[in-house]
Amino acid sequence: MQDLETLRGGGYRDQGLQKLKLAGPLNGFPREILDLADTLEHLDLSGTGLSNLPEDFGQLQKLKVAFLSDCHFTVFPRQLAACPELEMVAFRSNGMTTIPEDALPPKLRWLILTNNRIEALPRAIGRCSRLQKCMLAGNNLTSLPGDMSACRKLGLLRLSANKFADLPPWLFEMPELAFLSVAGNPCCAVSLAEELALLRKVSWHDLEIGGLLGHGASGDIFEARWMVADAVMEHVAVKLFKGEVTSDGTPLDEMAACLAAGSHDNLISTLASIQDHPEKHGLVMQLIPPHYQALGLPPSLQTCTRDRYEPEKSLSLGTVLEVLCGVAAAARHLHQRKVSHCDLYAHNILFNETGHAMLGDFGAATIYEHLDRFDFEKLEVLAFGHLVEDMLRLVKVGDEDIDGHKALQELRTLHTRCSTSI
């Protein structure tokens, strides 16, 4: 993080600064930022309260990332379109209502507009041919422009908590779309009131919160002890949601999906919901033993919609086959209950030394009881195909292992089948 006073005094001008992050309230856009145009690639002014950008913002010709979340931009600023290298833009929680036709950067790959008041997208979004990830949860959208069907690289789309009465058919013909979330829309409204009433309730005061286990898009997960009865403590995991609307949807929709998912040996179980927390929604979940580890790492700006892996990570063929069989079994179980996980990523999968896999994080999950079953399931098959492809890169088989190489060829065939449009 950089210092505003140092910026004002020209202290960063000759340092070749590529990333600038300022915190605290700003009365206006610091024009000294434009002095960094020769090198600046990443600008983070989130939470500063800005509501507009200067007309000559396009001087930042090398800018690739612009974070302006938790500010006051009610209109998407046209000035961003003048930044030729801009790939990632975030305006989460701005109260934004309008996106002008000429405002979107030409090289846009990753667009975050979660938790605003947007009622329509511009037709010009169809010209964003490189768009891969589009986060639109928590707005007032009722439709998508048909022009958006030209965004053939789109791989992940979050439409949860909007006002869609139906979904455009072309959406399910997008060749690379593998992660689609639409929970919390009229088109997939389901009544789980009776089931939610049956979900056990736990008082926040009966939980002893321990260390942080991990971060997710929708919340943080902690180790905890749950006082089940007098002098009886159970070790559990507790998920505390970040807000009323997350990048994937709402906590209530996630709770509904967890309930609809039921139990399975390859799913992380939800045990109860939390009551009496002063600020947040929460869930009590099964605590996974510490010898389980995450299969992958979340996407970066570079990989965008695809997971990352440790550089030296490798897995045995047996482990890979066990993991894939477990994940496939979990997904099949969900589909039988008309639940789509919508986030079938390696970073949402835990596995142990024998390859036993457990799928978690239902933040993006959608119950598709009233939607076309085939449409949703074929998207998840493509996501599974991505996972198979990733595992093929990690697996190690000896040169003389004939059976192993035969199994690898079968996995390659499976990947092709999962990745081929139906």
Secondary structure, DSSP 4 states (H G I P E B T S, - for coil): ---HHHHHTTTTTTTT--EEE--S--SS--GGGGGGTTT--EEE-TTS------TTGGG-TT--EEE--SS--SB--GGGGG-TT--EEE-TTS---B--TT-S-TT--EEE--SS------GGGGG-TT--EEE--SS------GGGGG-TT--EEE--SS--SS--GGGGG-TT--EEE-TTSGGG----HHHHHHS-EEEGGGEEEEEEEEE-SSEEEEEEEEEEETTEEEEEEEEEESSSS-SS--HHHHHHHHHHH---TTBPPEEEEEE--SS--EEEEPPPPTT-EESSB---TTTTTS-B--TT--EEHHHHHHHHHHHHHHHHHHHHTTEE-S---GGGEEE-TT--EEE---TT-EE-TTS-HHHHHHHHHHHHHHHHHHHHHHEE--TT-HHHHHHHHHHHHHHHHHHS--
